[in-house]
Amino acid sequence: MNCTSPIEASLKIKSWPKVTLSAGCRHTVGLKSDGTVAAVGDNKYGQCNVSDWRDMVSVAAGNVHMATNTGNAHTIGLKSDGTAVAVGWNKHDQCEVKDWHDIVAITAGWRRTIGLKSDGKVVAVGRNNEGQCNVSAWRDIVAIAAGDWHTVGLKSNGTVTIAGNNQYGQCDVSGWRDIVGAAAGYLHTVGLSSDGTAAAVGWNKHDQCDVHGWHDIVAIAAGSYHTIGLKSDGTVVAVGNHKYGQCDVSGWRDIVAVAAGSAHSLGLKSDGTVVAVGDNKYGQCNVSSWRGVQLPGNSF
């Protein structure tokens, strides 16, 4: 398995990583190799109504922390022409992306959507009560991540900038260097270093920030209270809340991408199939029949 992370590659060759597997609180979204999208789980707000989507290159599922667990979620799709589409809960205009263009990456947090443009600028729609959408001044961004109340931007120089709620120090990343990947949970932030190690800041009640011993990591994902790391040999490690079995990943093999919902974890295998563990109350882990999910790589 190639041990160069997609973000690290983007720093070198000015391309952007595809997200082909994404998890919300109660639903899971997968991008198929033919550009269509599959979704399972709670569809209370139509967040799984993606069957008519075509020509997609990336997907994102809006997350909600477990303490809320309302199912108020939305799903974003990025098309090959740089435009975006959205379905689901739209109370805060988080689905108002129809005017976006030149978008190369997307992410979705609680009640908001973030888009990275080809010129390294960032756009945002949705709730901004904690300043989590204050990203218009950002420049030189190569990757984005969204937690519940904070938004993360990875810069081309390997540093990280964050906007939003910092109650538990989840925005305290000014000292980070040589970062090639980032993930945001409910109240914690995780960074992947170019040497395959990881760093984390923020709320650590469930040990979700205990990643200091990790090595050979090529990708990371953060749920509400847990963190997942993909290793260069295709195995996976996890720390944090284990109430629903969301950290039961030690037996996974041949994994090429990971995603974390509020309390479930997903792994994409090299053959395009998907494995899942964790909370399955709404069928969000019912992905065993999925085939042909697109493997991660760089788009555009």
Salt bridges, closest charged atoms under 4 A:
ASP42 OD2 - ARG26 NH1 3.33
GLU96 OE1 - LYS98 NZ 2.86
ASP102 OD2 - HIS101 ND1 3.00
GLU130 OE2 - ARG127 NH2 3.50
ASP148 OD2 - HIS65 ND1 2.36
ASP216 OD2 - HIS215 ND1 2.95
ASP248 OD1 - HIS242 NE2 3.08
